[in-house]
Amino acid sequence: MDTDKRTVYEFGDFFLESGQRRLSRRESGEPGGGQPLALTAKVFDTLLLLIEHRGETLDKDTLLSAIWPGVIVEENSLTQNISTLRQVLGETRTENRYIATVPRKGYRFVGEVTERSALAGPGVAATPAGPVAADSTRLPRRLWMSAAALLVLVAIGIFLFERVRGGHSAPSAASAPSAIQTLAVLPFKPLLPTERDESLELGMTESMIA
């Protein structure tokens, strides 16, 4: 049978722990521990099934198929389980404090049951939404931390990109060698006087030709 291992059912002086598959009786009305009661596996399954469907009338076929799945058993086996439970719970067949017999139909658990989590203290209702609510308060802080980390990574990436691009850039115009800004023009002077061409010397002074 699939059960919630955290669930504890309290009724009267008894409490049933589904995960530990244990039925206990409180001592002196104390809300804490109690005296474990010896139950066979099928008797425990019968009680657990009745408590999980408390207030409902479960017919005998439903109980038989749930307690003995895939096995054909006689109705007398179920009757014996119910009789054992009544003895353990301290009731007679006519009292019906916890288990009522519905003639020609089946059985129904009629006791008042308090359901709580095994992680909570005795008498404290289960609050499975508590941890989720606590975690939700941390969500803005996690978002801020994630955003800060992302900004740092972006800044590092930009810095590295600028370094790489600067290392491969072409030299600037200021670093290029300066162009020649002056040009010296020397007068033409033949090497031999016999080869002088007067037409080329027009406009020149005698001092320049000498």
C-alpha positions in Angstrom: 0.0 0.0 0.0 1.4 3.4 -1.0 1.3 5.8 2.0 2.8 9.2 2.9 5.7 8.3 5.1 5.4 11.6 6.9 1.8 11.2 8.0 0.7 10.5 11.6 -2.9 9.9 12.4 -4.1 10.6 15.9 -7.4 9.4 17.3 -8.5 8.9 20.9 -5.5 7.7 22.9 -3.8 6.2 19.9 -1.6 7.5 17.1 -0.7 5.6 13.9 2.6 6.4 12.1 2.2 5.3 8.5 5.9 5.5 7.7 7.1 3.4 10.6 4.0 1.2 10.2 3.4 1.5 13.9 0.3 1.9 16.2 1.0 3.3 19.7 -1.1 4.1 22.7 -0.3 7.2 24.7 0.6 6.7 28.3 -1.1 8.9 30.9 -2.5 11.1 28.2 1.0 12.5 27.4 1.2 13.9 23.8 4.7 12.5 23.3 5.7 8.9 22.9 3.6 5.9 23.7 3.5 2.2 24.0 3.7 0.4 20.6 1.0 -2.2 20.0 1.7 -5.5 18.2 -0.1 -5.8 14.9 0.4 -8.1 12.0 1.0 -6.5 8.6 -2.5 -7.3 7.3 -4.2 -6.0 10.4 -2.2 -2.8 10.2 -3.1 -2.4 6.6 -6.8 -2.8 7.4 -6.6 -0.1 10.1 -4.6 2.3 7.9 -7.0 1.8 5.0 -10.1 2.5 7.1 -8.5 5.6 8.6 -7.4 7.0 5.2 -11.0 6.6 4.0 -12.6 7.7 7.4 -16.2 8.6 7.1 -16.7 6.4 4.1 -18.2 2.9 4.0 -15.8 0.5 2.4 -17.4 -2.6 1.1 -15.8 -6.0 1.8 -14.7 -6.5 -1.8 -12.8 -3.2 -1.8 -11.1 -4.1 1.5 -10.2 -7.6 0.4 -8.7 -6.4 -3.0 -6.7 -3.6 -1.3 -5.4 -5.6 1.6 -4.7 -8.8 -0.3 -4.0 -7.5 -3.9 -3.9 -10.3 -6.5 -4.8 -12.9 -3.9 -8.2 -14.6 -3.5 -9.0 -14.9 0.2 -12.1 -15.7 2.2 -14.2 -13.0 3.8 -13.5 -14.6 7.1 -9.9 -13.2 6.9 -11.3 -9.7 6.9 -13.7 -10.4 9.7 -10.8 -11.6 11.8 -8.8 -8.5 11.1 -11.7 -6.3 12.2 -12.2 -8.3 15.4 -8.4 -8.0 16.2 -8.5 -4.3 15.7 -11.5 -3.8 18.0 -9.7 -5.8 20.7 -6.6 -3.7 20.4 -8.5 -0.4 20.4 -10.5 -1.6 23.4 -14.0 -1.5 22.0 -16.7 -4.1 21.6 -18.7 -4.7 18.5 -21.6 -2.7 19.8 -19.6 0.4 20.9 -18.5 1.6 17.5 -16.1 4.2 18.9 -13.7 3.7 16.0 -14.9 1.0 13.7 -18.6 0.7 12.7 -20.1 -2.3 10.9 -22.5 -1.4 8.2 -24.9 -4.4 7.7 -24.6 -6.1 4.3 -22.2 -3.4 3.1 -18.9 -3.2 4.9 -17.1 -1.2 7.6 -16.5 2.5 8.3 -14.0 4.3 10.6 -16.1 6.8 12.7 -13.5 8.0 15.2 -12.3 11.6 15.1 -8.9 11.7 13.5 -6.2 14.5 13.6 -3.7 14.2 10.7 -0.3 15.8 11.0 3.2 15.5 9.6 5.7 13.2 11.3 8.2 16.1 11.0 6.1 18.4 13.1 5.6 18.1 16.8 2.6 16.3 18.4 -0.6 18.2 17.9 0.9 20.5 15.2 -0.8 20.3 11.8 1.4 19.6 8.8 2.5 22.7 6.9 4.2 21.5 3.8 4.1 24.9 2.2 6.3 26.4 4.9 9.7 25.6 3.3 8.5 26.9 0.0 7.4 30.2 1.5 10.8 30.5 3.2 12.7 29.9 0.0 10.7 32.5 -1.9 12.0 35.3 0.4 15.5 34.5 -0.8 14.6 34.8 -4.5 15.4 38.6 -4.9 18.8 38.2 -3.3 19.7 35.4 -5.7 18.6 37.5 -8.6 20.8 40.4 -7.5 23.8 38.1 -7.1 23.2 36.6 -10.5 22.9 40.1 -12.1 26.1 41.3 -10.4 28.1 38.2 -11.6 26.8 38.8 -15.1 27.9 42.4 -15.1 31.4 41.5 -13.9 31.7 38.9 -16.8 30.6 41.5 -19.3 33.1 44.1 -18.0 35.9 41.5 -18.2 34.9 40.6 -21.8 34.9 44.2 -22.9 38.3 44.8 -21.3 39.9 41.8 -23.0 38.3 42.7 -26.4 39.8 46.2 -26.3 43.2 44.8 -25.4 43.2 42.4 -28.3 41.9 45.0 -30.8 44.5 47.6 -29.7 47.4 45.2 -30.2 46.5 44.6 -33.8 45.7 48.1 -34.9 47.7 49.8 -37.7 50.4 52.4 -36.7 49.0 55.9 -36.5 50.0 58.8 -38.8 52.0 60.4 -36.0 54.4 57.4 -35.9 55.0 57.4 -39.7 58.3 59.0 -40.9 57.9 62.7 -41.8 57.8 63.5 -45.5 60.6 65.5 -47.1 59.5 69.2 -47.0 62.4 70.9 -48.8 64.1 70.3 -52.1 67.5 71.8 -53.0 68.0 72.8 -56.6 71.6 73.1 -57.7 72.7 75.1 -60.8 73.7 73.2 -63.9 77.4 73.6 -64.6 79.1 71.8 -67.5 82.2 69.9 -66.7 84.2 71.2 -69.7 84.2 74.8 -71.0 84.0 73.7 -74.6 80.7 71.9 -74.0 79.0 75.0 -72.5 75.7 75.8 -74.1 74.9 79.5 -73.9 71.2 79.0 -74.4 71.1 77.0 -71.2 73.0 79.7 -69.4 70.7 82.6 -70.3 69.6 84.4 -67.3 72.5 83.3 -65.2 75.0 85.7 -63.9 78.6 85.4 -64.6 79.4 84.5 -61.1 77.1 81.5 -61.3 78.6 80.4 -64.6 82.2 80.8 -63.4 
